[in-house]
Amino acid sequence: EYMGENFQLCRTMSEPNNVQSLCLKNLKRSLDMFISNYGTQNELDEASQRRKLSVKINDEYALVKDLPPPQPKEKAPAAEKAEEGDQAKSNGVEKLIQTIETEQKSKPSNSNALVVHQSTAGALTTTANKPGQQTSNAIVPRKPVQFPKPKWHAPWKLMRVVSGHMGWVRCVAVDPTNDWFATGSADRTIKIWDLASGELRLTLTGHINAVREICISPRHPYLFSVGEDKMVKCWDLEHNKVIRHYHGHLSGVYSACLHPTLDILITGGRDSVARVWDMRTKNQIHVLAGHNNTIQSIRSQPTDPQVITGSMDTTIKLWDLAAGKAMCTLTNHKKAIRGLALHPFEHTFVSGGADNLKKWKLPLGNFLQNLTGHRAIVNTLAVNQDGVLFSGADNGTMHFWDYTSGHNFQQILTQVQPGSLDSEAGIYASTFDLTGTRLITGEADKTIKVWKEDETATPETHPVNWKPNTHTKRY
């Protein structure tokens, strides 16, 4: 029994020593295997290194690796010695790059492409025409920005002042026959005036609050009016009475527009939506929702986008009339948009607010240019066929612009009616007649003013004082 206990004790004491010795032997074999070349770099594989460098050269230096050598210049002796020292320090990588370039030039093309792709690097090479003279396309001089020269326009002057309203004149519309025009006022009436003489022909009453917009149909004897009383009325001008009401707006209606080819009326107001009405059945076709504030101006055209709305939420929306959805939202303005004006035959339009005027190209709403200089809250815009853009503001300032170039060729201040305050010099509405030779404005002094071009003006007496604005913004 004593011998058996000693054997068991010796066995338990020898087992840990055996495991420890095995671990030490394993560690020694590992050290013998790896410690001998520890810290030494592996030999570079020349094939893989060449492939890596060729990929990098083609990826990063394809446009400049085939440039012609620079012309030799006389150098100082110190610079020549420095270059010789640099060349002596060239390592194997540089030699490898040179071998890659020679291989690529001598390597024939095995491409199976149907069309041979011309590298853009080839466009950067130069050809020498004469000794000592080279024509290079590597550095093409940047073309200067072309500013269109403005067309000369005669200055405008006041022709006639028509009074008769008892409140602010908020809207103006000209008859398609160019025989008369209509105005709507804050005195809740609509007055029809003779365009040639300025005499009052008719007064229409029926609104119980200010009339904000008037539209005259070119195909029907109808006049449409909207106002702050939430009403949209259709007047029959043959009987001078209301024949239809369009119900649906939840608050005051501030803008309206007729579609030029369809029997459709579009209205917008303080409920932040534009409603599309069937002129005959009085049915509401669409509710163009998406604005967050009052819709101040609406314009319509025969081609897409058929409806354009400007809102007090500083955005302009271009609408797809068939789908009833917005095609595009323009957010370049920083202030509320109070006026829109479509060019008579160009596919462009202008928007205006308190910040500036902006010109846009349809149908995608591409920004064209800013028209800066009218430092006031612009309430109304109008464009005629001769390319004259008018902008009227709430402080009575009137600016006339060349539509193509954006040159502001005239700035005048409206003349208030005697007995009115200076603060009543605001311009709320404007429109050109069908000939484009008469401008009609509705103002805060309760008058309608008719403006015309100065017949005695010539390019010699009123030259174009134009300097290109090189600091135009791109947004």
FISEPA-73175 format. One record per residue (C-alpha): residue in three letters; residue number from 1; x, y, z. Coordinates in Angstrom, 2 decimals. Example, Ala and Ser with C-alpha at 12.3 -4.5 7.8 and 13.67 -1.06 7.14 Angstrom:
// FISEPA-73175
  type  seq       xx       yy       zz
   ALA    1    12.30    -4.50     7.80
   SER    2    13.67    -1.06     7.14
//
This chain:
// FISEPA-73175
  type  seq       xx       yy       zz
   GLU    1     0.00     0.00     0.00
   TYR    2     2.80     2.43     0.78
   MET    3     4.43     1.75    -2.61
   GLY    4     1.13     2.30    -4.41
   GLU    5     0.57     5.69    -2.80
   ASN    6     4.10     6.87    -3.73
   PHE    7     3.57     5.81    -7.37
   GLN    8     0.30     7.75    -7.62
   LEU    9     1.91    10.87    -6.08
   CYS   10     4.82    10.71    -8.49
   ARG   11     2.44    10.40   -11.43
   THR   12     0.42    13.48   -10.44
   MET   13     3.63    15.50    -9.95
   SER   14     5.15    14.48   -13.28
   GLU   15     2.12    15.25   -15.52
   PRO   16     2.33    19.12   -15.27
   ASN   17     6.04    18.98   -16.03
   ASN   18     5.38    16.96   -19.16
   VAL   19     2.73    19.42   -20.46
   GLN   20     4.99    22.36   -19.71
   SER   21     7.89    20.78   -21.47
   LEU   22     5.73    20.09   -24.52
   CYS   23     4.62    23.74   -24.66
   LEU   24     8.23    24.91   -24.41
   LYS   25     9.27    22.58   -27.19
   ASN   26     6.45    23.85   -29.40
   LEU   27     7.41    27.46   -28.70
   LYS   28    11.05    26.69   -29.49
   ARG   29    10.12    25.14   -32.84
   SER   30     8.00    28.20   -33.69
   LEU   31    10.84    30.56   -32.80
   ASP   32    13.28    28.53   -34.82
   MET   33    10.94    28.70   -37.78
   PHE   34    10.06    32.45   -37.80
   ILE   35    12.63    34.33   -35.77
   SER   36    15.44    33.75   -38.23
   ASN   37    14.06    36.18   -40.91
   TYR   38    11.97    38.36   -38.64
   GLY   39    12.04    42.02   -39.73
   THR   40    13.26    41.36   -43.25
   GLN   41    11.01    42.38   -46.21
   ASN   42     9.71    39.89   -48.69
   GLU   43    11.02    40.09   -52.19
   LEU   44     8.78    42.16   -54.52
   ASP   45     7.00    40.26   -57.22
   GLU   46     7.92    42.17   -60.37
   ALA   47     4.85    41.07   -62.34
   SER   48     2.37    42.13   -59.66
   GLN   49     4.23    45.39   -59.06
   ARG   50     4.18    46.23   -62.77
   ARG   51     0.46    45.52   -62.96
   LYS   52    -0.24    47.69   -59.93
   LEU   53     1.76    50.61   -61.34
   SER   54     0.18    50.36   -64.80
   VAL   55    -3.33    50.46   -63.31
   LYS   56    -2.42    53.47   -61.21
   ILE   57    -0.84    55.30   -64.14
   ASN   58    -3.86    54.78   -66.38
   ASP   59    -6.26    55.72   -63.62
   GLU   60    -4.63    58.89   -62.33
   TYR   61    -2.30    60.17   -65.03
   ALA   62    -3.95    59.15   -68.32
   LEU   63    -4.66    62.78   -69.29
   VAL   64    -1.15    64.07   -68.71
   LYS   65     1.22    61.17   -69.31
   ASP   66     1.40    61.81   -73.09
   LEU   67     2.11    65.54   -72.93
   PRO   68     4.96    66.77   -75.19
   PRO   69     8.30    67.43   -73.56
   PRO   70     8.85    71.01   -72.43
   GLN   71    11.05    73.27   -74.48
   PRO   72    14.66    73.30   -73.31
   LYS   73    15.66    76.38   -71.40
   GLU   74    19.02    77.66   -70.32
   LYS   75    19.66    76.69   -66.74
   ALA   76    22.13    77.79   -64.16
   PRO   77    25.07    75.45   -63.41
   ALA   78    23.81    74.87   -59.89
   ALA   79    20.41    73.73   -61.21
   GLU   80    22.11    71.35   -63.66
   LYS   81    24.15    69.77   -60.87
   ALA   82    20.99    69.37   -58.76
   GLU   83    19.19    67.63   -61.61
   GLU   84    22.11    65.29   -62.15
   GLY   85    22.00    64.40   -58.47
   ASP   86    18.26    63.71   -58.66
   GLN   87    18.67    61.49   -61.68
   ALA   88    21.37    59.51   -59.92
   LYS   89    18.94    58.83   -57.09
   SER   90    16.34    57.17   -59.32
   ASN   91    15.28    53.88   -57.84
   GLY   92    13.89    50.70   -59.29
   VAL   93    10.29    51.93   -59.26
   GLU   94    11.06    54.71   -61.73
   LYS   95    12.79    52.27   -64.05
   LEU   96     9.80    50.00   -63.79
   ILE   97     7.48    52.86   -64.79
   GLN   98     9.62    53.56   -67.85
   THR   99     9.49    49.91   -68.89
   ILE  100     5.66    49.97   -68.50
   GLU  101     5.37    53.01   -70.80
   THR  102     7.57    51.45   -73.48
   GLU  103     5.61    48.19   -73.29
   GLN  104     2.26    50.02   -73.68
   LYS  105     3.48    51.96   -76.71
   SER  106     4.89    48.88   -78.44
   LYS  107     2.02    46.57   -77.50
   PRO  108    -0.45    46.06   -80.40
   SER  109    -4.16    46.53   -79.79
   ASN  110    -6.21    43.33   -79.52
   SER  111    -9.55    45.02   -78.85
   ASN  112   -12.73    43.44   -80.17
   ALA  113   -14.77    46.64   -79.80
   LEU  114   -16.96    47.65   -82.75
   VAL  115   -16.07    51.32   -82.30
   VAL  116   -12.55    52.46   -81.53
   HIS  117   -12.58    54.66   -78.43
   GLN  118   -10.42    57.75   -78.74
   SER  119    -8.76    58.61   -75.49
   THR  120    -9.23    62.09   -74.16
   ALA  121    -5.50    62.23   -73.64
   GLY  122    -5.09    62.48   -77.38
   ALA  123    -6.92    65.79   -77.34
   LEU  124    -4.24    67.21   -75.10
   THR  125    -1.32    66.64   -77.47
   THR  126     0.31    69.47   -79.34
   THR  127     1.40    69.82   -82.91
   ALA  128     4.25    72.04   -83.99
   ASN  129     3.51    74.11   -87.08
   LYS  130     6.68    76.17   -87.29
   PRO  131    10.01    75.97   -85.59
   GLY  132     9.77    77.59   -82.22
   GLN  133     5.95    77.87   -82.41
   GLN  134     3.41    75.41   -81.04
   THR  135    -0.37    75.33   -80.99
   SER  136    -1.50    73.58   -77.83
   ASN  137    -4.92    72.31   -76.88
   ALA  138    -3.71    71.27   -73.45
   ILE  139    -4.63    74.60   -71.90
   VAL  140    -7.60    75.99   -73.76
   PRO  141    -8.33    79.62   -72.91
   ARG  142   -11.66    79.99   -71.17
   LYS  143   -14.26    81.75   -73.25
   PRO  144   -15.46    84.99   -71.70
   VAL  145   -19.04    85.11   -70.51
   GLN  146   -21.24    86.57   -73.21
   PHE  147   -23.57    89.31   -72.00
   PRO  148   -26.31    90.10   -74.52
   LYS  149   -26.35    93.76   -75.44
   PRO  150   -29.67    95.37   -74.55
   LYS  151   -32.02    96.56   -77.22
   TRP  152   -32.87   100.24   -77.23
   HIS  153   -36.35   101.10   -75.95
   ALA  154   -37.99   104.48   -75.81
   PRO  155   -38.69   105.82   -72.33
   TRP  156   -42.22   105.77   -71.02
   LYS  157   -44.23   108.75   -69.83
   LEU  158   -47.63   109.38   -68.27
   MET  159   -50.42   109.74   -70.80
   ARG  160   -53.70   109.81   -68.84
   VAL  161   -55.04   109.58   -65.29
   VAL  162   -58.45   107.97   -64.88
   SER  163   -60.27   108.39   -61.56
   GLY  164   -63.57   106.99   -60.43
   HIS  165   -62.92   104.26   -57.89
   MET  166   -63.38   104.87   -54.18
   GLY  167   -60.72   102.39   -53.07
   TRP  168   -57.39   100.87   -54.07
   VAL  169   -57.36    99.58   -57.65
   ARG  170   -56.25    95.97   -57.21
   CYS  171   -56.57    94.47   -60.71
   VAL  172   -56.61    95.42   -64.40
   ALA  173   -57.56    93.40   -67.49
   VAL  174   -57.78    94.39   -71.18
   ASP  175   -60.51    93.23   -73.53
   PRO  176   -59.36    90.80   -76.30
   THR  177   -60.65    93.28   -78.89
   ASN  178   -58.43    96.02   -77.38
   ASP  179   -61.47    98.29   -77.18
   TRP  180   -61.98    98.56   -73.42
   PHE  181   -60.46    97.48   -70.14
   ALA  182   -61.84    96.53   -66.74
   THR  183   -60.60    97.30   -63.23
   GLY  184   -61.46    95.86   -59.84
   SER  185   -61.12    97.83   -56.65
   ALA  186   -61.28    97.65   -52.89
   ASP  187   -64.59    99.57   -53.14
   ARG  188   -66.17    96.20   -54.16
   THR  189   -66.98    97.34   -57.71
   ILE  190   -65.82    96.43   -61.19
   LYS  191   -65.62    99.29   -63.68
   ILE  192   -65.31    99.06   -67.44
   TRP  193   -63.50   101.91   -69.20
   ASP  194   -63.04   102.96   -72.81
   LEU  195   -59.39   102.37   -73.73
   ALA  196   -59.13   105.19   -76.26
   SER  197   -60.83   107.98   -74.29
   GLY  198   -60.68   106.72   -70.69
   GLU  199   -64.40   107.31   -70.14
   LEU  200   -66.42   105.10   -67.83
   ARG  201   -68.75   102.72   -69.64
   LEU  202   -70.18   100.49   -66.94
   THR  203   -70.03    99.66   -63.24
   LEU  204   -70.70    96.11   -62.01
   THR  205   -71.65    95.57   -58.38
   GLY  206   -72.12    92.30   -56.55
   HIS  207   -69.05    91.60   -54.46
   ILE  208   -69.27    92.28   -50.75
   ASN  209   -65.52    92.74   -50.30
   ALA  210   -62.49    93.88   -52.28
   VAL  211   -62.15    92.58   -55.83
   ARG  212   -58.67    91.09   -56.23
   GLU  213   -58.48    89.70   -59.79
   ILE  214   -60.31    89.98   -63.12
   CYS  215   -60.10    87.69   -66.16
   ILE  216   -61.77    88.30   -69.54
   SER  217   -62.45    85.29   -71.75
   PRO  218   -61.18    85.58   -75.34
   ARG  219   -63.75    83.03   -76.65
   HIS  220   -66.87    83.86   -74.64
   PRO  221   -68.58    87.10   -73.60
   TYR  222   -67.66    86.33   -70.00
   LEU  223   -65.77    88.20   -67.31
   PHE  224   -64.57    86.38   -64.20
   SER  225   -63.90    88.13   -60.91
   VAL  226   -62.61    86.92   -57.55
   GLY  227   -62.44    88.73   -54.25
   GLU  228   -61.73    88.63   -50.57
   ASP  229   -65.35    87.55   -49.96
   LYS  230   -64.42    83.97   -51.05
   MET  231   -66.55    84.42   -54.18
   VAL  232   -65.68    83.48   -57.75
   LYS  233   -68.20    85.08   -60.12
   CYS  234   -68.85    84.71   -63.84
   TRP  235   -70.40    87.79   -65.46
   ASP  236   -72.29    87.72   -68.76
   LEU  237   -71.22    90.91   -70.53
   GLU  238   -74.18    90.74   -72.91
   HIS  239   -76.62    91.11   -70.01
   ASN  240   -74.24    92.62   -67.43
   LYS  241   -75.17    90.22   -64.66
   VAL  242   -73.77    87.25   -62.77
   ILE  243   -74.68    83.91   -64.31
   ARG  244   -72.46    81.51   -62.35
   HIS  245   -70.86    81.14   -58.94
   TYR  246   -68.00    78.78   -58.19
   HIS  247   -68.12    77.64   -54.56
   GLY  248   -65.28    75.90   -52.76
   HIS  249   -62.68    78.36   -51.51
   LEU  250   -62.33    78.48   -47.74
   SER  251   -60.95    82.02   -47.56
   GLY  252   -60.30    85.07   -49.68
   VAL  253   -59.44    84.51   -53.34
   TYR  254   -56.48    86.60   -54.46
   SER  255   -55.62    85.38   -57.98
   ALA  256   -57.28    83.87   -61.02
   CYS  257   -56.37    82.94   -64.56
   LEU  258   -58.12    81.51   -67.62
   HIS  259   -56.60    78.70   -69.63
   PRO  260   -55.82    80.04   -73.13
   THR  261   -57.24    77.06   -75.05
   LEU  262   -59.50    75.14   -72.64
   ASP  263   -62.69    76.23   -70.90
   ILE  264   -60.97    76.11   -67.54
   LEU  265   -60.62    78.67   -64.76
   ILE  266   -57.85    78.46   -62.14
   THR  267   -58.19    80.38   -58.87
   GLY  268   -56.03    80.62   -55.77
   GLY  269   -56.07    82.44   -52.47
   ARG  270   -55.51    82.35   -48.76
   ASP  271   -56.44    78.67   -48.40
   SER  272   -53.06    77.86   -50.05
   VAL  273   -54.53    75.79   -52.87
   ALA  274   -55.23    76.45   -56.54
   ARG  275   -58.62    75.20   -57.65
   VAL  276   -59.30    74.23   -61.27
   TRP  277   -62.91    74.81   -62.34
   ASP  278   -64.90    73.70   -65.36
   MET  279   -66.15    76.98   -66.70
   ARG  280   -69.51    75.62   -67.89
   THR  281   -70.51    72.97   -65.35
   LYS  282   -68.98    74.78   -62.33
   ASN  283   -67.42    71.48   -61.25
   GLN  284   -64.10    71.49   -59.44
   ILE  285   -61.72    69.45   -61.59
   HIS  286   -58.56    69.56   -59.46
   VAL  287   -57.33    70.94   -56.17
   LEU  288   -53.66    71.79   -56.69
   ALA  289   -52.38    71.48   -53.14
   GLY  290   -48.78    71.85   -52.03
   HIS  291   -48.20    75.47   -51.10
   ASN  292   -47.93    76.46   -47.45
   ASN  293   -49.15    80.03   -47.74
   THR  294   -51.31    82.34   -49.80
   ILE  295   -51.19    81.90   -53.58
   GLN  296   -50.64    85.43   -54.84
   SER  297   -50.29    84.94   -58.59
   ILE  298   -51.35    82.36   -61.20
   ARG  299   -50.42    82.11   -64.86
   SER  300   -51.52    79.59   -67.49
   GLN  301   -50.28    78.60   -70.95
   PRO  302   -51.25    76.04   -73.61
   THR  303   -48.17    73.82   -73.18
   ASP  304   -46.73    72.07   -70.15
   PRO  305   -46.49    73.25   -67.48
   GLN  306   -49.98    74.58   -68.13
   VAL  307   -50.33    76.18   -64.68
   ILE  308   -47.72    78.22   -62.80
   THR  309   -48.39    79.45   -59.27
   GLY  310   -46.43    81.86   -57.09
   SER  311   -47.01    81.86   -53.36
   MET  312   -46.20    83.82   -50.24
   ASP  313   -44.24    80.75   -49.04
   THR  314   -41.42    81.90   -51.41
   THR  315   -41.88    78.99   -53.85
   ILE  316   -43.09    78.67   -57.43
   LYS  317   -44.77    75.47   -58.56
   LEU  318   -45.14    74.20   -62.11
   TRP  319   -48.20    71.96   -62.39
   ASP  320   -49.16    69.09   -64.65
   LEU  321   -52.79    69.94   -65.33
   ALA  322   -53.76    66.48   -66.57
   ALA  323   -52.45    64.69   -63.48
   GLY  324   -53.21    67.48   -61.01
   LYS  325   -49.72    67.24   -59.52
   ALA  326   -46.71    69.50   -59.28
   MET  327   -44.03    68.90   -61.89
   CYS  328   -41.40    71.09   -60.25
   THR  329   -40.92    73.42   -57.28
   LEU  330   -38.63    76.44   -57.60
   THR  331   -37.17    77.58   -54.29
   ASN  332   -34.66    80.23   -55.37
   HIS  333   -36.59    83.18   -53.96
   LYS  334   -35.95    84.28   -50.40
   LYS  335   -39.08    86.43   -50.03
   ALA  336   -42.74    86.08   -50.85
   ILE  337   -43.62    85.95   -54.55
   ARG  338   -46.22    88.55   -55.48
   GLY  339   -46.08    88.66   -59.27
   LEU  340   -45.58    86.42   -62.31
   ALA  341   -45.39    87.39   -65.97
   LEU  342   -45.24    85.10   -69.01
   HIS  343   -43.49    86.26   -72.16
   PRO  344   -45.94    86.51   -75.11
   PHE  345   -44.03    84.13   -77.40
   GLU  346   -40.85    83.00   -75.64
   HIS  347   -41.11    79.93   -73.42
   THR  348   -39.93    81.89   -70.39
   PHE  349   -41.43    83.75   -67.45
   VAL  350   -40.41    86.21   -64.75
   SER  351   -41.20    86.12   -61.05
   GLY  352   -40.90    89.00   -58.62
   GLY  353   -41.00    89.64   -54.91
   ALA  354   -39.33    91.69   -52.24
   ASP  355   -35.85    90.27   -52.93
   ASN  356   -35.46    90.60   -56.72
   LEU  357   -36.80    89.53   -60.09
   LYS  358   -35.84    86.14   -61.53
   LYS  359   -36.13    84.87   -65.06
   TRP  360   -36.91    81.20   -65.72
   LYS  361   -36.99    78.93   -68.72
   LEU  362   -39.81    76.50   -69.31
   PRO  363   -40.79    73.67   -69.29
   LEU  364   -38.30    72.51   -66.64
   GLY  365   -38.06    75.79   -64.73
   ASN  366   -34.35    76.32   -65.37
   PHE  367   -33.01    79.49   -63.78
   LEU  368   -31.71    82.02   -66.33
   GLN  369   -30.77    85.24   -64.56
   ASN  370   -31.48    87.70   -61.78
   LEU  371   -32.83    91.17   -62.46
   THR  372   -31.56    93.17   -59.52
   GLY  373   -32.03    96.81   -58.73
   HIS  374   -35.70    97.19   -57.80
   ARG  375   -35.24    97.52   -54.07
   ALA  376   -38.86    97.42   -53.00
   ILE  377   -41.75    94.99   -52.62
   VAL  378   -42.68    94.27   -56.23
   ASN  379   -46.43    93.72   -56.51
   THR  380   -46.95    93.40   -60.25
   LEU  381   -45.13    92.44   -63.46
   ALA  382   -46.02    92.82   -67.13
   VAL  383   -44.28    92.04   -70.44
   ASN  384   -45.11    93.22   -73.96
   GLN  385   -44.19    91.91   -77.42
   ASP  386   -41.28    94.35   -77.82
   GLY  387   -39.39    92.85   -74.89
   VAL  388   -40.21    95.54   -72.32
   LEU  389   -40.67    94.22   -68.79
   PHE  390   -42.44    96.43   -66.26
   SER  391   -42.24    96.02   -62.50
   GLY  392   -44.29    98.11   -60.07
   ALA  393   -43.74    98.26   -56.33
   ASP  394   -45.65    99.28   -53.24
   ASN  395   -43.62   102.50   -52.80
   GLY  396   -44.60   103.86   -56.21
   THR  397   -41.36   103.03   -58.03
   MET  398   -41.70   101.86   -61.63
   HIS  399   -38.84   100.06   -63.38
   PHE  400   -38.69    99.26   -67.07
   TRP  401   -36.34    96.46   -68.16
   ASP  402   -35.05    95.00   -71.39
   TYR  403   -36.38    91.47   -71.16
   THR  404   -33.53    89.76   -73.03
   SER  405   -30.52    91.29   -71.29
   GLY  406   -32.09    92.30   -67.97
   HIS  407   -30.95    95.91   -68.39
   ASN  408   -32.95    98.43   -66.37
   PHE  409   -33.30   101.28   -68.86
   GLN  410   -35.76   103.50   -66.94
   GLN  411   -36.69   104.18   -63.33
   ILE  412   -39.50   106.58   -62.51
   LEU  413   -41.76   107.35   -59.59
   THR  414   -45.50   107.43   -60.10
   GLN  415   -47.36   110.70   -59.62
   VAL  416   -49.96   110.50   -56.86
   GLN  417   -53.33   112.15   -57.21
   PRO  418   -53.49   115.64   -55.65
   GLY  419   -54.74   115.39   -52.08
   SER  420   -53.36   111.88   -51.55
   LEU  421   -50.69   110.92   -49.06
   ASP  422   -47.20   110.02   -50.19
   SER  423   -47.74   106.58   -48.72
   GLU  424   -50.57   106.02   -51.24
   ALA  425   -48.14   105.75   -54.12
   GLY  426   -48.28   101.95   -54.32
   ILE  427   -48.81   100.11   -57.59
   TYR  428   -50.95    97.00   -57.26
   ALA  429   -51.76    95.95   -60.83
   SER  430   -50.43    96.46   -64.34
   THR  431   -50.98    95.19   -67.86
   PHE  432   -50.08    96.10   -71.42
   ASP  433   -52.75    96.41   -74.08
   LEU  434   -52.72    94.03   -77.03
   THR  435   -50.49    96.29   -79.10
   GLY  436   -47.93    96.68   -76.32
   THR  437   -47.86   100.47   -76.72
   ARG  438   -50.01   101.33   -73.69
   LEU  439   -49.35   100.39   -70.08
   ILE  440   -52.25   100.51   -67.61
   THR  441   -51.53   100.56   -63.88
   GLY  442   -53.87   100.38   -60.90
   GLU  443   -52.62   102.26   -57.88
   ALA  444   -53.21   102.94   -54.22
   ASP  445   -54.32   106.55   -54.80
   LYS  446   -57.57   105.12   -56.28
   THR  447   -56.64   106.06   -59.85
   ILE  448   -55.84   104.20   -63.05
   LYS  449   -52.90   105.59   -65.00
   VAL  450   -52.18   105.01   -68.68
   TRP  451   -48.55   105.24   -69.84
   LYS  452   -47.09   105.36   -73.33
   GLU  453   -43.70   105.57   -75.01
   ASP  454   -42.16   108.93   -75.74
   GLU  455   -42.47   109.44   -79.51
   THR  456   -39.79   112.13   -79.58
   ALA  457   -37.10   109.95   -78.00
   THR  458   -34.30   108.59   -80.18
   PRO  459   -31.18   106.52   -79.43
   GLU  460   -29.20   109.77   -79.66
   THR  461   -31.31   111.69   -77.14
   HIS  462   -31.67   108.72   -74.78
   PRO  463   -28.64   106.46   -75.28
   VAL  464   -28.36   103.08   -73.62
   ASN  465   -26.24   103.47   -70.48
   TRP  466   -25.32    99.85   -70.05
   LYS  467   -22.48    98.09   -68.32
   PRO  468   -22.40    94.29   -68.11
   ASN  469   -22.88    93.01   -64.60
   THR  470   -20.04    90.58   -64.04
   HIS  471   -21.21    89.66   -60.54
   THR  472   -24.40    87.89   -61.55
   LYS  473   -25.51    85.07   -59.28
   ARG  474   -26.21    81.61   -60.57
   TYR  475   -29.21    80.97   -58.33
//
